[in-house]
Amino acid sequence: KSAYQLEVLKESTPDAVEAGKRFIEEKRIHISLKNDMEEKLYIEVCCEADTDKATAIIAGGHTCFTYITRNGDILLDKQIASCIEEEDVLDLTLRKVYDFAMTTPLDDIRFILETARLNKAAAERSFEGDYGHGLGKILRGTYEHKVMGDSVFSHILSYTSGACDARMAGAMIPVMSNSGSGNQGISATLPVLIYAEENGKSEEELIRALMLSHLTVIYIKQSLGRLSALCGCVVAATGSSCGITWLMGGTYEQVAYAVQNMIANLTGMICDGAKPSCALKVTTGVSTAVLSAIMAMENRCVTSVEGIIDEDVDQSIRNLTKIGSKGMNETDKLVLEIMTSK
């Protein structure tokens, strides 16, 4: 039902899934890449049954219908731009984000604890079942303990990847998103939460660290755009690196170092769709977040003479988003071409 919007599949049944698989086996479904399309978010579906035919187009937003016809009758036809809510472009900097997270009255931002409750519950659900590639459970097993031990770091990885396992496998459990992405919400939340819990941090410290993490992600996503060929885990893990750095006792300058280290390390990781293996990329991003925080606390930072890093952290962020929103357009097309031709 369209009324369910992003939960459109929530009433899907095993019988419906089996019917869908039969449709694929019988080659009744054809998927192709729309050529000469500038819009990054575009879905056009044409359905035929006996003498009936219907077409629907979603563009500009994941739940935004722009065109609908049935048997030649146009039921909806509107411009893509009119479907996208006007959003205020905020004049943000990392310093402003940091100051807000540190100084806002606690009761005004206490709501952020809901992200911790929901996303941790998703991780714990994954440990009880067999979801996706089972990375979260694997990282709680024998081999993980032999390599990393039963540590804060291993717990950060297992909880974050576990929540992603459950979400991407369709577990009927809610997660709190960030910038429209559940995996980004998971990656911005659970590393910070697990570090705080296992290091005895106060509720106020957790709230402010989560706010710093999530606002950093929102700040970066603001200039990156709704969809990009750049994996969103890079952005979300950058937020969690900031939160962890602050919980370690880091200053604003050290938080900025963590951002620089993240951008230097993970920029260029591609997004090739939402799928179970996203848990692998989430884990890569989160492990790098911890590494970047540790480096930052030792006052180690990738310098402006290296690659895309600028002396100004906000310029480094703009460099990252420019690569993701403009520089990887051809990558985006090639990834889609590969995926639709398999």
FIPALUM-88636 format. One record per residue: x, y, z of N, C-alpha, C in turn; residue in one letter. Coordinates in steps of 0.1 Angstrom, whole numbers, m for minus. Layout:
residues N
SITE  n.px  n.py  n.pz ca.px ca.py ca.pz  c.px  c.py  c.pz code
SITE     X     Y     Z     X     Y     Z     X     Y     Z    A
...
END
This chain:
residues 342
SITE  n.px  n.py  n.pz ca.px ca.py ca.pz  c.px  c.py  c.pz code
SITE     8   m12     0     0     0     0     9    12     0    K
SITE     6    22    m9    14    34   m10    13    42     3    S
SITE     2    41    11     1    48    23    12    44    33    A
SITE    17    33    32    28    28    41    41    35    38    Y
SITE    42    41    27    55    48    23    67    39    24    Q
SITE    77    42    32    89    34    33    87    21    39    L
SITE    75    18    45    72     5    51    63    m3    41    E
SITE    64     0    29    54    m5    19    54   m21    19    V
SITE    65   m27    23    66   m42    23    63   m48    36    L
SITE    58   m40    46    57   m46    59    46   m57    60    K
SITE    36   m57    51    26   m68    52    29   m79    42    E
SITE    41   m79    36    45   m89    27    44  m103    34    S
SITE    39  m113    27    38  m126    32    47  m136    25    T
SITE    50  m148    31    58  m158    24    53  m162    10    P
SITE    39  m162     9    33  m166    m3    36  m155   m14    D
SITE    36  m142   m10    38  m132   m19    53  m132   m24    A
SITE    62  m136   m15    76  m137   m18    78  m148   m28    V
SITE    72  m159   m26    73  m171   m35    67  m167   m49    E
SITE    56  m160   m49    50  m156   m62    60  m146   m69    A
SITE    67  m138   m62    76  m129   m68    88  m136   m74    G
SITE    93  m147   m67   104  m155   m72   100  m162   m85    K
SITE    87  m167   m85    82  m173   m98    82  m164  m109    R
SITE    78  m151  m107    77  m141  m117    91  m139  m123    F
SITE   101  m139  m114   115  m137  m119   120  m149  m127    I
SITE   117  m161  m122   121  m174  m129   114  m175  m143    E
SITE   102  m170  m144    94  m170  m156    97  m158  m165    E
SITE   107  m150  m161   112  m138  m169   100  m129  m172    K
SITE    91  m127  m162    80  m118  m164    84  m104  m159    R
SITE    96  m103  m153   100   m90  m148   113   m86  m155    I
SITE   114   m74  m161   126   m70  m168   130   m57  m162    H
SITE   143   m56  m158   149   m44  m152   160   m39  m162    I
SITE   159   m26  m164   170   m20  m173   173    m6  m167    S
SITE   184     0  m172   189    13  m168   183    23  m177    L
SITE   177    34  m171   171    45  m179   183    54  m184    K
SITE   184    55  m197   194    63  m203   191    78  m202    N
SITE   202    86  m203   201   101  m203   192   106  m192    D
SITE   194   101  m180   186   106  m169   196   113  m159    M
SITE   193   126  m157   201   134  m148   197   132  m133    E
SITE   184   129  m131   179   127  m118   185   114  m112    E
SITE   191   116  m100   198   104   m94   188    94   m88    K
SITE   177    99   m84   167    90   m78   155    90   m88    L
SITE   154    79   m95   144    78  m106   140    63  m107    Y
SITE   127    60  m106   122    47  m107   109    47  m116    I
SITE   110    40  m127    98    40  m136    93    25  m137    E
SITE    81    23  m134    75     9  m134    64     9  m144    V
SITE    64    m1  m153    53    m3  m163    48   m17  m160    C
SITE    35   m18  m158    29   m31  m155    18   m34  m166    C
SITE    18   m47  m171     7   m51  m180     1   m64  m175    E
SITE   m13   m64  m177   m20   m76  m174   m32   m77  m183    A
SITE   m32   m87  m191   m43   m88  m202   m43   m76  m210    D
SITE   m54   m68  m210   m54   m56  m219   m51   m44  m211    T
SITE   m48   m45  m198   m46   m33  m190   m31   m30  m189    D
SITE   m28   m17  m188   m14   m12  m187   m14     0  m178    K
SITE    m4     0  m169    m2    12  m160    12    15  m158    A
SITE    15    28  m157    29    33  m155    29    42  m143    T
SITE    40    41  m135    42    50  m123    57    53  m123    A
SITE    59    66  m120    73    71  m119    75    77  m105    I
SITE    85    74   m98    90    80   m86   103    87   m89    I
SITE   104   100   m85   116   107   m88   118   118   m77    A
SITE   130   121   m74   133   132   m65   133   128   m50    G
SITE   125   119   m47   124   114   m33   119   100   m33    G
SITE   122    92   m23   119    78   m23   104    75   m23    H
SITE    96    84   m18    81    82   m18    74    92   m26    T
SITE    81    98   m36    75   109   m44    71   105   m57    C
SITE    58   102   m59    52    99   m72    51   112   m81    F
SITE    56   111   m93    55   123  m101    47   121  m114    T
SITE    44   108  m117    36   105  m129    30    91  m128    Y
SITE    17    91  m130     9    78  m130    m1    78  m141    I
SITE    m1    67  m149   m11    66  m159   m18    52  m158    T
SITE   m30    51  m163   m37    38  m163   m44    37  m176    R
SITE   m41    27  m185   m47    26  m198   m48    39  m206    N
SITE   m37    46  m205   m36    58  m213   m41    71  m206    G
SITE   m48    69  m195   m54    81  m188   m43    85  m178    D
SITE   m40    98  m179   m30   104  m169   m37   107  m156    I
SITE   m33   101  m145   m39   103  m132   m30   113  m124    L
SITE   m18   114  m127    m9   123  m120     3   127  m129    L
SITE     6   140  m129    17   145  m137    22   158  m131    D
SITE    33   157  m124    38   169  m118    53   170  m119    K
SITE    59   181  m117    73   183  m118    80   177  m106    Q
SITE    92   172  m109   100   166   m98   102   176   m87    I
SITE   106   188   m91   109   199   m81    98   201   m71    A
SITE    85   200   m76    74   203   m67    72   192   m57    S
SITE    78   180   m59    77   169   m50    87   169   m38    C
SITE    97   177   m40   107   178   m30   105   190   m21    I
SITE   104   187    m8   101   198     2   113   208     1    E
SITE   109   220     2   119   230     3   127   229    16    E
SITE   140   228    16   147   226    28   156   238    30    E
SITE   157   244    42   166   254    45   180   249    45    D
SITE   189   255    37   203   252    37   209   259    49    V
SITE   213   252    59   219   258    71   234   261    69    L
SITE   237   272    74   251   276    74   259   270    85    D
SITE   262   257    83   269   249    94   284   248    92    L
SITE   290   247   103   305   243   103   306   232   114    T
SITE   317   226   114   320   216   124   320   222   138    L
SITE   325   234   139   326   241   152   312   244   157    R
SITE   303   248   148   289   251   152   282   238   157    K
SITE   284   227   150   279   215   154   284   210   167    V
SITE   297   212   169   303   208   182   297   217   194    Y
SITE   297   230   191   292   239   202   278   236   206    D
SITE   269   233   195   255   230   198   254   217   207    F
SITE   262   207   203   261   194   210   266   196   225    A
SITE   275   205   227   281   206   240   273   216   249    M
SITE   266   225   244   260   236   252   245   236   253    T
SITE   238   229   244   223   229   244   218   223   257    T
SITE   208   229   263   202   223   275   199   208   273    P
SITE   202   200   282   201   186   281   187   181   277    L
SITE   177   187   284   163   183   281   159   185   267    D
SITE   165   195   260   162   198   246   167   187   236    D
SITE   177   180   241   183   170   231   182   155   237    I
SITE   175   154   248   174   140   254   167   130   245    R
SITE   160   135   235   153   126   226   162   117   218    F
SITE   175   121   217   185   113   210   187   100   216    I
SITE   183    98   228   185    85   235   176    74   228    L
SITE   165    78   221   157    69   214   164    62   203    E
SITE   174    69   197   182    62   187   190    50   193    T
SITE   195    53   205   203    42   212   194    30   215    A
SITE   182    33   220   173    22   224   169    13   212    R
SITE   164    20   202   160    13   190   171     5   183    L
SITE   182    12   181   192     5   173   200    m6   180    N
SITE   201    m4   194   206   m15   201   197   m27   201    K
SITE   184   m25   202   174   m36   201   176   m43   188    A
SITE   178   m36   177   180   m43   164   192   m52   164    A
SITE   203   m47   170   215   m55   171   212   m68   180    A
SITE   206   m66   191   203   m78   199   194   m88   193    E
SITE   185   m83   184   176   m92   177   185  m101   167    R
SITE   195   m94   161   203  m101   151   211  m113   158    S
SITE   215  m111   171   222  m121   178   214  m134   180    F
SITE   201  m132   180   191  m143   183   188  m151   171    E
SITE   190  m145   159   185  m152   147   197  m154   137    G
SITE   193  m157   124   203  m159   114   200  m149   103    D
SITE   205  m137   103   202  m126    94   214  m123    85    Y
SITE   211  m121    72   221  m117    63   233  m126    63    G
SITE   245  m120    63   257  m128    64   261  m131    78    H
SITE   253  m127    88   256  m131   102   269  m125   107    G
SITE   273  m113   102   285  m108   106   286  m104   121    L
SITE   275   m99   126   274   m95   140   276  m107   149    G
SITE   270  m118   145   272  m131   153   286  m136   152    K
SITE   292  m135   140   305  m140   137   315  m132   146    I
SITE   313  m119   147   322  m111   155   321  m113   170    L
SITE   312  m122   174   311  m126   188   315  m140   190    R
SITE   321  m146   180   325  m160   180   340  m163   184    G
SITE   343  m175   182   357  m180   186   368  m173   179    T
SITE   367  m172   165   378  m166   158   380  m152   161    Y
SITE   369  m145   163   370  m130   167   377  m129   180    E
SITE   374  m138   190   380  m136   203   395  m140   202    H
SITE   399  m149   193   413  m152   191   421  m140   185    K
SITE   415  m132   177   421  m121   170   421  m109   178    V
SITE   408  m105   183   406   m92   189   403   m93   204    M
SITE   400  m105   209   397  m106   223   382  m101   225    G
SITE   378  m103   237   365   m98   241   366   m84   246    D
SITE   366   m74   237   370   m61   240   359   m51   236    S
SITE   361   m38   241   352   m27   236   352   m27   221    V
SITE   363   m28   215   364   m26   200   356   m37   194    F
SITE   357   m50   198   350   m61   192   335   m59   194    S
SITE   331   m54   206   317   m52   209   311   m41   200    H
SITE   319   m30   197   314   m20   188   312   m26   175    I
SITE   321   m34   170   319   m40   156   308   m49   156    L
SITE   306   m58   166   295   m68   165   282   m62   166    S
SITE   280   m52   175   267   m46   177   263   m38   164    Y
SITE   273   m30   158   269   m22   147   266   m31   135    T
SITE   275   m41   132   273   m49   120   260   m58   123    S
SITE   258   m62   135   246   m70   138   233   m63   135    G
SITE   232   m50   139   220   m42   136   218   m41   121    A
SITE   229   m39   114   228   m39    99   224   m52    93    C
SITE   229   m63    99   225   m76    94   210   m78    95    D
SITE   204   m74   106   190   m76   109   182   m67    99    A
SITE   186   m54    98   179   m45    90   179   m49    75    R
SITE   190   m53    70   191   m56    56   185   m69    52    M
SITE   183   m78    62   176   m91    60   161   m90    62    A
SITE   156   m78    65   142   m76    66   136   m80    79    G
SITE   144   m80    90   138   m83   103   128   m72   107    A
SITE   117   m77   112   106   m67   116   108   m60   129    M
SITE   118   m51   128   122   m44   140   126   m30   135    I
SITE   122   m19   142   125    m6   137   139    m2   141    P
SITE   145     7   132   157    14   136   155    29   134    V
SITE   164    36   141   163    51   139   173    55   128    M
SITE   168    62   118   177    66   107   183    79   109    S
SITE   192    82   100   199    96   100   199   100    85    N
SITE   194   111    82   193   116    68   186   106    59    S
SITE   176   100    64   168    90    56   174    77    54    G
SITE   185    74    61   192    61    60   192    53    73    S
SITE   187    41    73   187    33    86   202    29    89    G
SITE   209    25    79   223    21    82   232    32    87    N
SITE   229    44    82   236    56    87   232    59   101    Q
SITE   220    57   104   215    59   118   222    49   127    G
SITE   223    36   123   230    26   131   244    29   133    I
SITE   251    33   122   265    36   123   269    49   131    S
SITE   260    58   131   262    70   139   259    68   154    A
SITE   252    57   157   247    55   171   254    45   178    T
SITE   255    33   173   259    21   181   274    22   186    L
SITE   283    26   177   297    27   182   298    37   194    P
SITE   291    48   193   291    58   204   285    52   217    V
SITE   274    45   215   266    39   226   275    29   233    L
SITE   280    19   226   288     8   232   300    13   239    I
SITE   307    23   232   319    29   239   315    35   252    Y
SITE   304    43   252   299    50   264   295    40   275    A
SITE   288    30   271   283    20   281   295    12   288    E
SITE   304     8   280   315     0   285   326     8   291    E
SITE   325    21   291   335    30   298   329    38   309    N
SITE   317    34   312   310    40   324   307    55   322    G
SITE   304    59   310   301    73   308   287    77   313    K
SITE   285    89   317   272    93   322   261    95   311    S
SITE   249    96   315   238    98   306   240   111   298    E
SITE   244   121   305   247   134   298   258   133   288    E
SITE   269   126   291   280   124   282   275   116   269    E
SITE   267   106   272   261    98   261   253   107   252    L
SITE   244   114   258   235   123   250   243   133   241    I
SITE   253   139   247   260   149   239   269   143   229    R
SITE   274   131   231   282   124   221   274   119   210    A
SITE   262   114   213   253   110   202   248   122   194    L
SITE   245   133   200   241   145   193   253   150   184    M
SITE   265   150   189   277   154   181   278   144   169    L
SITE   276   132   171   277   122   160   267   124   149    S
SITE   254   125   154   243   126   144   243   139   137    H
SITE   246   150   144   247   163   137   258   164   127    L
SITE   269   158   130   281   158   121   277   151   108    T
SITE   269   140   109   265   133    97   255   141    89    V
SITE   246   148    96   236   157    89   243   168    82    I
SITE   253   174    89   261   185    83   268   180    70    Y
SITE   274   169    70   281   164    58   271   160    47    I
SITE   260   153    51   250   149    41   243   161    35    K
SITE   242   172    42   236   184    36   242   188    23    Q
SITE   255   187    21   261   191     8   264   179    m1    S
SITE   262   167     5   264   155    m3   252   151   m12    L
SITE   240   154    m7   228   151   m14   221   138   m10    G
SITE   209   136   m15   201   125   m11   207   112   m14    R
SITE   212   111   m27   218    98   m31   232   102   m37    L
SITE   241    92   m36   255    94   m41   261    81   m43    S
SITE   271    81   m52   278    68   m54   288    66   m43    A
SITE   289    76   m34   298    74   m22   290    67   m11    L
SITE   295    56    m5   289    49     5   286    58    17    C
SITE   273    57    22   269    66    33   275    62    46    G
SITE   281    49    47   287    45    59   300    53    62    C
SITE   306    59    51   318    67    53   313    80    61    V
SITE   302    85    57   297    97    64   293    94    78    V
SITE   285    84    80   280    80    93   291    76   103    A
SITE   301    69    98   312    65   107   320    77   110    A
SITE   321    87   102   328   100   106   321   106   118    T
SITE   308   106   118   301   111   130   304   103   142    G
SITE   304    90   141   306    82   153   321    84   158    S
SITE   330    86   149   344    89   153   345   101   161    S
SITE   337   112   157   337   124   165   331   121   179    C
SITE   320   114   180   314   111   193   324   103   202    G
SITE   331    93   196   340    85   204   352    93   208    I
SITE   357   102   200   368   110   203   365   119   215    T
SITE   353   125   215   349   134   226   347   126   239    W
SITE   341   114   238   340   105   250   353   101   255    L
SITE   364   100   247   377    97   251   384   109   259    M
SITE   376   120   259   382   132   265   388   142   255    G
SITE   384   140   242   390   149   232   384   163   232    G
SITE   392   172   227   388   186   225   382   188   212    T
SITE   377   200   209   372   203   195   383   200   185    Y
SITE   395   204   188   406   202   178   408   188   175    E
SITE   407   179   185   409   165   183   397   159   176    Q
SITE   386   164   178   374   159   171   376   162   156    V
SITE   381   174   153   384   178   139   395   169   133    A
SITE   405   165   141   415   156   136   409   143   132    Y
SITE   399   138   140   392   125   137   385   126   123    A
SITE   379   137   121   372   139   108   382   139    97    V
SITE   393   146    98   404   146    88   409   132    85    Q
SITE   411   125    96   416   111    94   406   102    87    N
SITE   393   104    90   383    96    83   382    99    68    M
SITE   382   112    65   381   116    51   393   111    43    I
SITE   405   112    49   417   107    42   417    92    40    A
SITE   410    85    48   410    70    48   399    64    39    N
SITE   387    68    40   376    61    34   369    68    22    L
SITE   373    80    19   367    86     7   369    78    m6    T
SITE   358    76   m13   359    68   m25   352    54   m24    G
SITE   349    50   m12   342    37   m11   328    38   m18    M
SITE   326    30   m27   313    31   m35   301    25   m29    I
SITE   290    30   m32   277    24   m29   272    16   m41    C
SITE   270     4   m39   264    m5   m50   251   m11   m45    D
SITE   243    m3   m38   229    m7   m35   228   m12   m21    G
SITE   215   m12   m16   212   m17    m3   210   m32    m3    A
SITE   218   m39     5   219   m54     5   226   m59    17    K
SITE   225   m72    20   231   m78    32   246   m74    34    P
SITE   254   m73    23   268   m70    24   271   m56    29    S
SITE   261   m48    30   263   m35    36   269   m36    50    C
SITE   266   m47    57   272   m49    70   287   m49    70    A
SITE   293   m54    59   307   m54    58   313   m40    57    L
SITE   306   m32    49   310   m18    47   308   m10    60    K
SITE   297   m13    67   295    m6    80   306    m9    90    V
SITE   310   m22    90   321   m26    99   334   m20    95    T
SITE   337   m19    82   349   m12    78   349     3    82    T
SITE   337     9    80   336    23    84   338    25    99    G
SITE   332    16   107   332    18   122   346    15   127    V
SITE   353     4   122   366     1   126   376    13   123    S
SITE   374    19   112   382    31   108   378    43   117    T
SITE   366    44   122   362    54   131   370    53   144    A
SITE   371    41   149   378    39   162   393    42   160    V
SITE   399    38   148   413    41   145   415    56   144    L
SITE   406    63   138   407    77   136   407    84   149    S
SITE   398    80   158   397    86   171   409    84   180    A
SITE   415    71   179   427    69   186   439    78   181    I
SITE   440    79   168   450    88   163   448   102   167    M
SITE   435   106   167   432   120   171   436   123   185    A
SITE   434   113   194   437   115   208   452   115   210    M
SITE   460   110   201   475   112   201   479   124   193    E
SITE   469   133   190   472   145   182   479   142   169    N
SITE   474   130   163   479   127   150   468   129   140    R
SITE   472   136   129   462   140   119   468   140   105    C
SITE   461   135    95   466   136    81   466   151    78    V
SITE   477   155    71   480   169    69   475   174    56    T
SITE   476   187    54   471   194    42   480   192    30    S
SITE   491   186    32   500   183    20   497   169    15    V
SITE   487   162    20   484   149    17   470   148    10    E
SITE   470   145    m3   458   142   m10   447   153    m9    G
SITE   435   150    m6   424   159    m6   422   166     7    I
SITE   430   164    17   429   170    30   433   185    29    I
SITE   425   193    35   428   208    36   431   211    51    D
SITE   438   222    53   441   226    67   428   229    74    E
SITE   418   234    67   405   237    73   396   225    72    D
SITE   392   220    83   384   207    83   371   209    75    V
SITE   365   221    75   352   223    68   355   222    53    D
SITE   367   227    48   370   225    34   373   211    31    Q
SITE   379   203    40   381   189    37   367   182    36    S
SITE   357   186    44   344   180    42   338   184    29    I
SITE   340   196    25   335   201    11   342   193     0    R
SITE   355   190     2   362   182    m8   356   168    m9    N
SITE   353   162     3   347   149     3   333   149    m4    L
SITE   325   159    m1   311   159    m7   312   162   m21    T
SITE   322   170   m26   323   173   m40   326   160   m48    K
SITE   335   152   m42   339   140   m49   326   131   m49    I
SITE   319   130   m38   307   121   m37   296   126   m46    G
SITE   294   139   m47   282   144   m55   285   147   m69    S
SITE   297   150   m72   301   153   m86   311   144   m92    K
SITE   321   141   m85   332   134   m91   329   119   m93    G
SITE   319   114   m86   316   100   m88   303    97   m96    M
SITE   299   107  m104   287   105  m112   289    94  m123    N
SITE   301    93  m129   304    83  m138   305    69  m132    E
SITE   310    69  m119   310    57  m112   296    52  m109    T
SITE   287    61  m105   273    58  m103   267    51  m115    D
SITE   269    57  m127   264    51  m139   269    37  m142    K
SITE   282    36  m140   289    23  m143   284    12  m133    L
SITE   283    16  m120   278     6  m111   263     2  m114    V
SITE   255    11  m118   241     8  m122   241    m1  m135    L
SITE   250     2  m144   251    m6  m156   255   m20  m153    E
SITE   264   m22  m144   269   m35  m141   257   m43  m134    I
SITE   251   m36  m124   240   m43  m116   228   m47  m125    M
SITE   225   m38  m134   213   m41  m142   215   m51  m154    T
SITE   228   m54  m156   231   m63  m168   235   m77  m163    S
SITE   234   m79  m150   238   m92  m145   227  m103  m148    K
END
